[in-house]
Amino acid sequence: MAAAQKVGVFLIIILLLLLPPLRVAEPSAEAAGSVAGPAAPPETGPAARARPRSAPAPVTDVAKLCVCDLLVAQCDVNCCCDPDCSADDFSLFTTCSVPIVTGDSRLCSQKAAVYSLDVEANPPERIFKLIDQVNPSVFCIHATNYEQALSFSSPEMPTSENFDQLLKRFGSAAFSAELDNWNMNTDAQNPSDVNETYRYEYGVPIQTVDAFLRLPSPVVSSWCSDANPAGFLVNQATKCTRSVSVEKCDNIQAVSMLFYISSSILAVPKSSHMVNITVQSIVVQSLNGMRTLLNSSDALRLPMISDELCINIVHGVSYHITYTDTGEIIEAAASFVLGVINKEVLSIQQSFEISFTQVNTKPVPLSGNPGYVVGLPIRAGFRPQGSGIIQNMNKYGQLTILQSTSHQDCLAAQGARIPILFGYNMISGCKLRITATMKCQPLAQTLLDLLKGQSFPEYVASFGNSQAQDVLDWVPITHLHTSEQSSCQIPVSLEIEVKWTKYGSLVNPQARIVNVTATITTTTLKQLPSGREKTIPITSSVVFTDISSPAEPGYKAWPTINVKLPFDFFFPFV
């Protein structure tokens, strides 16, 4: 009997799977606009059978979706759906990082945006197609007709007036959200929005009273464009060319101080609290390039014509923004460089810069943005267990080597260090006088501290602007040791090799450190006879190796094409 029941249940399951899937009845226009009231009777007769059943309207326009669009108002590399990319940008792409964009994968049928590159075109072009994608799964959603589930409803914030009501509604072990509790009027302001707090996030344009904080930059040519917004926490430095003339200099807004400080910054987006831009310093530049810092920066110096010269022309602006850990701007300052032009000058080069500092913190010195700049110190630090990089703010406490002194005495020079500057091959040293009374182990430890310093770092920043919390942007220092087989070994040299490569665009490559090796070389210390002395050299050296350049000087490799040819490409030849 039990076996017969199991066979019967199995046959019923098979019949259910073979039946066509049930279709959810689509609500009428009246039902979609109202969630209360009696349901309308279903249509019957020939009219209902003749009317075709249309597919549900798409909730999301996949042609406007782009998950790889990360940069604000900039083109992301290999992001074929980025609306900020132009045809010239697409011609430089190598592939599409996101080839297909869809909405909800649980739908039975939906639109899909397909992106690809036509590499055979000259120049290469992006191809966009909008196709119908069918879900092969038996269990899929045919229609998303429950409008309340298409968005998240902001929860009602408890207050002293509604606390008892909310406790009665949600205080039990189980509760249900009734349909009449949903507010379908999206235009009406939600009471919870009043308590919602806004804040700036990384890359979001800094808003002002009239638009956004401008940071002019070159776009297509070297001429300045004032449409470039300054992004929050995005340190930028730009240079561009501005057309000027002495006759009209007092009417050109972009060369006036007022143009850059007149609009107040919003402390947080969509707020009424404003932060005025104060003038921090003013530097005046003469016609021959000599600069002088003014003692007072309170007065506003506007362009004016004097003796066939135009003075107080803005040559450079440097913004400094102070913010809190909640993403609120509390201070904004600007430093200006003002110059003079004569009738012969038709254009000037302006420079703009913006930097950010969190309140109650010390600014971290950078050595480039993002790549290292030749001549700036290499940033280094330590990493305690389970935390980020701890960096010493003092450049003399980072990656350093022994500093040579005039008297060349190693024991007297202990503690004198110089920072390692990127791109500079360096060598330094001193002389150590060894007597018969010196012990091996204390002398070896003294020399090791002399070569490596009191706190030799563990990690080196791969970029000049690597953040301490981004541990993967820091390169561990590899330690090597070469010695001889003997009972007493003392270190005599420290050799540091920094391997770096050019990273990014060929037009503006950035220097990136990929490997750092510190090699300690030791030698055998033989016992000296009583009364005898010996002098040995102690050296430190730093070598920078560009691993992105060819291995042999003058060698020029032929370009290779990674293409798989058809099997009959050389037919009829062998």
Disulfide bonds with the S-S distance in Angstrom:
Cys66-Cys81 2.20
Cys68-Cys79 2.00
Cys75-Cys85 2.02
Cys80-Cys96 2.00
Cys108-Cys140 1.94
Cys224-Cys240 1.91
Cys249-Cys310 1.89
Cys410-Cys430 1.88
Cys440-Cys488 1.77
